[in-house]
Amino acid sequence: MSMLKALIERFRNDESGQGLVEYVLIIALIAIGLTAIMLVMRNSIGNTFKNISDTLDSAPAASFGAS
């Protein structure tokens, strides 16, 4: 019986996986936060990329140094 108690005590005091779990939780919270931000700002992000695309489409084909 004392061997079982010692085994249970050893498992209870073992914290080797604790750091990994904390990192996974932090990464999950960051991913959820970034997803929420992107959902809220999706229209403005889309408009920004559309403006960039329109500007590049209307740019002259020749470089500045060409005559």
C-alpha positions in Angstrom: 0.0 0.0 0.0 2.9 2.4 0.7 4.2 1.8 -2.8 0.9 2.9 -4.3 0.9 6.0 -2.0 4.5 6.8 -3.1 3.5 6.4 -6.8 0.5 8.7 -6.4 2.6 11.3 -4.6 5.2 11.2 -7.3 2.6 11.8 -10.0 1.0 14.6 -8.0 4.3 16.4 -7.5 5.5 15.9 -11.1 5.4 19.3 -13.0 7.4 18.4 -16.0 4.5 19.0 -18.5 3.3 22.2 -16.8 5.4 24.5 -18.9 4.3 23.0 -22.2 0.6 23.3 -21.2 1.1 27.0 -20.3 2.7 27.7 -23.7 -0.1 25.9 -25.5 -2.7 28.0 -23.6 -0.9 31.2 -24.4 -0.6 30.3 -28.1 -4.3 29.3 -28.2 -5.3 32.7 -26.6 -3.2 34.6 -29.1 -4.8 32.7 -32.0 -8.3 33.3 -30.7 -7.5 37.0 -30.2 -6.0 37.5 -33.7 -9.0 35.7 -35.3 -11.4 38.0 -33.4 -9.5 41.1 -34.5 -9.4 39.9 -38.1 -13.1 39.2 -38.1 -13.9 42.7 -36.7 -11.5 44.5 -39.1 -12.1 42.3 -42.2 -13.7 45.1 -44.2 -11.0 47.6 -43.6 -8.3 45.1 -44.3 -10.0 44.1 -47.5 -10.3 47.7 -48.5 -6.7 48.4 -47.8 -5.6 45.5 -50.1 -8.0 46.6 -52.8 -6.6 50.1 -52.7 -3.0 48.8 -53.0 -4.1 46.5 -55.9 -5.8 49.4 -57.7 -2.8 51.7 -57.2 -0.4 49.0 -58.6 -2.8 48.4 -61.5 -2.8 52.1 -62.5 1.0 52.4 -62.1 3.0 53.1 -65.3 4.6 50.1 -66.9 8.0 51.7 -67.5 10.5 52.5 -64.8 11.5 56.1 -63.8 14.8 55.9 -65.6 13.4 54.7 -68.9 12.7 57.2 -71.7 
